[in-house]
Amino acid sequence: MTRPAGRLDDLLNRLVGTCLSRFSRLQTLTDLWPQIVGKTLSRLSHPHGIRGFVLTVLASSDAAVQELALRQREILREIHKLPDSSAIRVIRPICR
């Protein structure tokens, strides 16, 4: 059985592109986190990962988790101002 030429290459290129895009978005969020949430909250939290439309944020305390949850809409508005970040619809803060 012969596979069509290029199909595996196309699949690998899309997979690598998706991974790089996700990493790039996470790195951008990490770099700009103090501007997005403010200096105080940025010292207590940081973006951890993006899966689908969910941004997971690690926080150092329950109070920081609660603050992130309460300010979710405001934080999302700031995130959506960034390139390639409009797909993020939910912030899931987790106490580490």
Buried (B, 14 or more C-beta within 10 A) or exposed (E): EEEEEEEEEEEEEEEEEEEEEBEEBBEBBBEBBBEBBEEEBBEBBBBBEBEEEEBBBBBEEEEBBEBBBEBBEEBBEBBEEBEEBEEBEEBBBEEE
